[in-house]
Amino acid sequence: MINRIVQHLMRETPRGQPLDSVLLSELGVSVHLASHLVEEGWIYRLSSGAYLLTGDKPTRDGTIAFLGRRIKGLHVGGKTALAWYGVRHNIPFREKVVLWGQTKYKFPPWVEEVMLFSYQTTSIFNEDFPYSSRIKPMPYGNPNVLVSCPERALLELASEVGKGQSMEEVRNLAVMLRNLRPAVLVELMNYCSRVKVVKLVCKLGVEAGYSWGNEVLKYDFFRRKV
């Protein structure tokens, strides 16, 4: 019976993604059985409620997918999202993953062993904004890892200026964002509750000389905010 369960886990579980108790239950493994599998050496416990098959190691994307089951609204945003779309100014020795979410969360220590990360819960949008808007998996990426679209990522990045994020780097990244979609940017700015962020994004677009920078100036909502 145990061998059959282990074979089932090996077939059905994504490699590199820790398993929580709910997912194990969906796969037919109770908390009691999980403890038995740990004792027998078939799986090992990373932290309370986090398991992996023996011989497997948590990956960056697998860890984010695991966290996404526990943190409401979790997604990759800001500078990291832009980097994943190919927009990066400097290539760091080790990537720092910028995560955004809606609720505070105490990250278990093993997460820091898998990846450097920051976590932001401050909302830059008003209460009418559908939080899940404009975030989705990367093409051909892990379907359980949500990532901000470039337009939302730029707003998130701009909101971090002065909080560990340099203006110079933001300008350098904005210069690479030739193909931002004005309609999407306008949609997001309609919900943005941070006047400074709206002003900065407009300024970046105008300085870069791209059409999206001039387009957003045409909208009444923008003039009211600024």
SELUMZA-484483 format. One record per residue (C-alpha): residue number from 1; x negated, y, z. Coordinates in Angstrom, 3 decimals. Example, Ala and Ser with C-alpha at 12.3 -4.5 7.8 and 13.67 -1.06 7.14 Angstrom:
2
+-----+----------+----------+----------+
! seq !       xx !       yy !       zz !
+-----+----------+----------+----------+
!   1 !  -12.300 !   -4.500 !    7.800 !
!   2 !  -13.670 !   -1.060 !    7.140 !
+-----+----------+----------+----------+
***
This chain:
226
+-----+----------+----------+----------+
! seq !       xx !       yy !       zz !
+-----+----------+----------+----------+
!   1 !    0.000 !    0.000 !    0.000 !
!   2 !   -2.768 !    2.451 !    0.957 !
!   3 !   -4.614 !    1.778 !   -2.300 !
!   4 !   -1.448 !    2.456 !   -4.272 !
!   5 !   -0.914 !    5.760 !   -2.461 !
!   6 !   -4.507 !    6.838 !   -3.031 !
!   7 !   -4.263 !    5.957 !   -6.733 !
!   8 !   -1.069 !    8.009 !   -6.923 !
!   9 !   -2.830 !   10.988 !   -5.326 !
!  10 !   -5.736 !   10.660 !   -7.738 !
!  11 !   -3.352 !   10.706 !  -10.700 !
!  12 !   -1.089 !   13.507 !   -9.547 !
!  13 !   -3.275 !   15.990 !   -7.690 !
!  14 !   -5.287 !   18.668 !   -9.504 !
!  15 !   -9.018 !   18.415 !   -8.936 !
!  16 !  -10.516 !   21.145 !   -6.804 !
!  17 !   -7.172 !   22.254 !   -5.338 !
!  18 !   -6.677 !   21.616 !   -1.629 !
!  19 !   -3.425 !   19.899 !   -0.730 !
!  20 !   -1.145 !   21.335 !    1.904 !
!  21 !    1.306 !   19.338 !    3.988 !
!  22 !    4.267 !   20.320 !    1.802 !
!  23 !    2.551 !   19.194 !   -1.390 !
!  24 !    1.473 !   15.951 !    0.261 !
!  25 !    5.052 !   15.383 !    1.360 !
!  26 !    6.239 !   15.937 !   -2.218 !
!  27 !    3.764 !   13.257 !   -3.237 !
!  28 !    5.147 !   10.870 !   -0.628 !
!  29 !    2.500 !   11.374 !    2.052 !
!  30 !    3.770 !   12.224 !    5.528 !
!  31 !    1.731 !   14.073 !    8.138 !
!  32 !    1.207 !   10.792 !    9.982 !
!  33 !    0.069 !    9.031 !    6.812 !
!  34 !   -2.240 !   11.945 !    5.962 !
!  35 !   -3.924 !   11.541 !    9.349 !
!  36 !   -4.338 !    7.833 !    8.655 !
!  37 !   -5.866 !    8.555 !    5.239 !
!  38 !   -8.313 !   10.938 !    6.923 !
!  39 !   -9.269 !    8.258 !    9.457 !
!  40 !   -9.789 !    5.747 !    6.652 !
!  41 !  -11.941 !    8.201 !    4.699 !
!  42 !   -9.688 !    8.539 !    1.648 !
!  43 !   -9.100 !   12.242 !    2.159 !
!  44 !  -10.719 !   14.835 !    4.395 !
!  45 !   -9.378 !   17.829 !    6.262 !
!  46 !  -10.711 !   21.290 !    5.364 !
!  47 !   -8.638 !   23.038 !    8.013 !
!  48 !   -5.222 !   22.707 !    9.576 !
!  49 !   -2.832 !   21.828 !    6.760 !
!  50 !   -5.504 !   21.669 !    4.041 !
!  51 !   -6.799 !   18.387 !    2.624 !
!  52 !   -8.863 !   17.127 !   -0.304 !
!  53 !   -9.587 !   13.733 !   -1.757 !
!  54 !  -12.926 !   12.414 !   -0.564 !
!  55 !  -15.601 !   13.294 !   -3.118 !
!  56 !  -13.715 !   16.343 !   -4.359 !
!  57 !  -14.695 !   19.939 !   -3.590 !
!  58 !  -12.507 !   23.049 !   -3.606 !
!  59 !  -13.001 !   25.250 !   -6.661 !
!  60 !  -12.332 !   28.960 !   -6.961 !
!  61 !   -9.142 !   28.533 !   -8.962 !
!  62 !   -8.027 !   25.552 !   -6.920 !
!  63 !   -8.468 !   27.559 !   -3.739 !
!  64 !   -6.482 !   30.494 !   -5.122 !
!  65 !   -3.729 !   28.110 !   -6.213 !
!  66 !   -3.662 !   26.609 !   -2.711 !
!  67 !   -3.479 !   30.072 !   -1.131 !
!  68 !   -0.748 !   31.059 !   -3.564 !
!  69 !    1.495 !   28.433 !   -1.989 !
!  70 !    1.014 !   30.084 !    1.399 !
!  71 !    0.828 !   33.823 !    0.659 !
!  72 !    3.802 !   35.615 !   -0.859 !
!  73 !    2.929 !   37.506 !   -4.017 !
!  74 !   -0.694 !   36.361 !   -4.115 !
!  75 !   -2.454 !   37.244 !   -7.342 !
!  76 !   -5.837 !   38.177 !   -8.724 !
!  77 !   -5.876 !   41.915 !   -9.353 !
!  78 !   -7.928 !   45.041 !   -9.840 !
!  79 !  -11.523 !   44.702 !  -10.984 !
!  80 !  -11.463 !   40.905 !  -10.976 !
!  81 !   -8.402 !   40.741 !  -13.215 !
!  82 !  -10.066 !   43.108 !  -15.683 !
!  83 !  -13.250 !   41.027 !  -15.585 !
!  84 !  -11.268 !   37.891 !  -16.377 !
!  85 !   -9.895 !   39.692 !  -19.436 !
!  86 !  -13.473 !   40.400 !  -20.492 !
!  87 !  -13.647 !   43.979 !  -19.196 !
!  88 !  -16.675 !   44.248 !  -16.934 !
!  89 !  -19.442 !   46.808 !  -16.483 !
!  90 !  -21.887 !   44.884 !  -14.332 !
!  91 !  -22.244 !   41.136 !  -13.968 !
!  92 !  -22.747 !   40.404 !  -10.258 !
!  93 !  -24.957 !   37.602 !   -9.021 !
!  94 !  -21.881 !   36.181 !   -7.306 !
!  95 !  -18.371 !   37.229 !   -8.233 !
!  96 !  -16.201 !   38.836 !   -5.576 !
!  97 !  -12.577 !   37.949 !   -6.210 !
!  98 !  -10.089 !   40.750 !   -5.570 !
!  99 !   -6.837 !   39.285 !   -4.253 !
! 100 !   -3.561 !   41.110 !   -3.689 !
! 101 !   -0.510 !   39.895 !   -1.813 !
! 102 !    2.534 !   40.982 !    0.155 !
! 103 !    1.812 !   39.551 !    3.591 !
! 104 !   -1.095 !   39.429 !    6.007 !
! 105 !   -2.836 !   36.094 !    6.211 !
! 106 !   -5.608 !   34.595 !    8.299 !
! 107 !   -7.902 !   32.905 !    5.825 !
! 108 !   -9.543 !   29.686 !    7.030 !
! 109 !  -13.366 !   29.829 !    7.144 !
! 110 !  -13.850 !   27.352 !    4.298 !
! 111 !  -12.382 !   29.833 !    1.798 !
! 112 !  -15.409 !   32.105 !    2.246 !
! 113 !  -17.654 !   29.150 !    1.486 !
! 114 !  -15.915 !   28.701 !   -1.858 !
! 115 !  -15.819 !   32.341 !   -2.975 !
! 116 !  -16.480 !   35.905 !   -1.946 !
! 117 !  -13.185 !   37.747 !   -1.827 !
! 118 !  -11.279 !   40.762 !   -0.626 !
! 119 !   -7.576 !   40.796 !    0.176 !
! 120 !   -5.308 !   43.806 !   -0.207 !
! 121 !   -1.738 !   44.008 !    1.089 !
! 122 !   -1.150 !   47.744 !    0.693 !
! 123 !    1.546 !   48.260 !   -1.924 !
! 124 !    0.999 !   50.899 !   -4.597 !
! 125 !    4.556 !   50.544 !   -5.900 !
! 126 !    7.883 !   51.650 !   -4.470 !
! 127 !   10.548 !   49.361 !   -3.028 !
! 128 !   12.406 !   49.096 !   -6.343 !
! 129 !    9.453 !   47.445 !   -8.044 !
! 130 !    9.831 !   43.711 !   -8.705 !
! 131 !    6.556 !   42.591 !   -7.163 !
! 132 !    6.115 !   39.635 !   -9.498 !
! 133 !    6.318 !   41.874 !  -12.554 !
! 134 !    3.344 !   41.921 !  -14.902 !
! 135 !    1.452 !   39.097 !  -13.232 !
! 136 !    1.061 !   35.718 !  -14.888 !
! 137 !   -1.466 !   32.918 !  -15.407 !
! 138 !   -4.370 !   33.494 !  -17.772 !
! 139 !   -4.097 !   31.837 !  -21.180 !
! 140 !   -5.559 !   28.344 !  -20.839 !
! 141 !   -6.197 !   29.032 !  -17.159 !
! 142 !   -4.843 !   27.382 !  -14.038 !
! 143 !   -1.041 !   27.755 !  -14.299 !
! 144 !   -0.838 !   28.252 !  -10.535 !
! 145 !   -3.240 !   31.213 !  -10.459 !
! 146 !   -1.433 !   34.482 !  -11.153 !
! 147 !   -3.357 !   37.449 !  -12.555 !
! 148 !   -2.385 !   41.097 !  -13.040 !
! 149 !   -2.012 !   42.263 !  -16.615 !
! 150 !   -4.684 !   44.832 !  -17.613 !
! 151 !   -2.347 !   47.791 !  -17.062 !
! 152 !   -1.412 !   46.735 !  -13.543 !
! 153 !   -5.035 !   45.847 !  -12.821 !
! 154 !   -6.107 !   49.379 !  -13.771 !
! 155 !   -3.604 !   50.900 !  -11.331 !
! 156 !   -4.799 !   48.531 !   -8.610 !
! 157 !   -8.415 !   49.389 !   -9.356 !
! 158 !   -7.706 !   53.132 !   -9.280 !
! 159 !   -6.033 !   52.773 !   -5.884 !
! 160 !   -9.283 !   51.421 !   -4.410 !
! 161 !  -11.400 !   54.462 !   -5.279 !
! 162 !  -12.812 !   55.823 !   -2.032 !
! 163 !  -12.232 !   52.522 !   -0.262 !
! 164 !  -15.389 !   50.768 !   -1.347 !
! 165 !  -14.793 !   51.270 !   -5.045 !
! 166 !  -16.921 !   53.873 !   -6.835 !
! 167 !  -15.416 !   56.352 !   -9.265 !
! 168 !  -18.351 !   55.849 !  -11.609 !
! 169 !  -17.604 !   52.168 !  -12.072 !
! 170 !  -13.903 !   52.862 !  -12.600 !
! 171 !  -14.775 !   55.356 !  -15.344 !
! 172 !  -17.121 !   52.868 !  -16.974 !
! 173 !  -14.413 !   50.215 !  -16.974 !
! 174 !  -11.728 !   52.588 !  -18.265 !
! 175 !  -13.884 !   53.348 !  -21.302 !
! 176 !  -13.577 !   49.678 !  -22.252 !
! 177 !   -9.768 !   49.659 !  -22.046 !
! 178 !   -9.010 !   50.840 !  -25.561 !
! 179 !   -6.046 !   48.541 !  -26.083 !
! 180 !   -3.893 !   49.201 !  -23.036 !
! 181 !   -0.185 !   49.195 !  -23.882 !
! 182 !    1.325 !   52.642 !  -23.243 !
! 183 !    4.840 !   51.247 !  -22.737 !
! 184 !    3.652 !   48.834 !  -20.049 !
! 185 !    1.585 !   51.536 !  -18.355 !
! 186 !    4.593 !   53.870 !  -18.336 !
! 187 !    6.785 !   51.107 !  -16.912 !
! 188 !    4.367 !   50.539 !  -14.039 !
! 189 !    3.799 !   54.238 !  -13.406 !
! 190 !    7.556 !   54.680 !  -13.063 !
! 191 !    7.316 !   52.505 !   -9.969 !
! 192 !    3.954 !   53.725 !   -8.671 !
! 193 !    4.324 !   55.491 !   -5.325 !
! 194 !    0.763 !   56.838 !   -5.265 !
! 195 !    0.550 !   60.242 !   -6.945 !
! 196 !   -3.256 !   60.204 !   -6.774 !
! 197 !   -3.341 !   56.882 !   -8.586 !
! 198 !   -1.067 !   58.165 !  -11.348 !
! 199 !   -3.172 !   61.303 !  -11.749 !
! 200 !   -6.406 !   59.355 !  -11.853 !
! 201 !   -5.218 !   56.836 !  -14.427 !
! 202 !   -4.003 !   59.637 !  -16.682 !
! 203 !   -7.310 !   61.459 !  -16.293 !
! 204 !   -9.254 !   58.313 !  -17.119 !
! 205 !   -7.257 !   57.789 !  -20.289 !
! 206 !   -7.704 !   61.367 !  -21.466 !
! 207 !  -11.432 !   61.298 !  -20.688 !
! 208 !  -11.819 !   58.068 !  -22.627 !
! 209 !   -9.996 !   59.601 !  -25.592 !
! 210 !   -7.617 !   56.697 !  -26.066 !
! 211 !   -4.034 !   56.934 !  -27.240 !
! 212 !   -2.621 !   55.503 !  -24.022 !
! 213 !   -4.092 !   58.403 !  -22.062 !
! 214 !   -2.288 !   60.929 !  -24.224 !
! 215 !    0.900 !   58.885 !  -24.506 !
! 216 !    1.613 !   58.795 !  -20.776 !
! 217 !    1.477 !   62.597 !  -20.672 !
! 218 !    4.549 !   62.757 !  -22.912 !
! 219 !    6.860 !   61.259 !  -20.318 !
! 220 !    8.921 !   63.387 !  -17.959 !
! 221 !    8.352 !   60.952 !  -15.101 !
! 222 !    4.659 !   61.648 !  -15.276 !
! 223 !    5.011 !   65.417 !  -15.161 !
! 224 !    7.299 !   65.113 !  -12.152 !
! 225 !    4.790 !   62.915 !  -10.316 !
! 226 !    1.825 !   65.106 !  -11.145 !
+-----+----------+----------+----------+
***
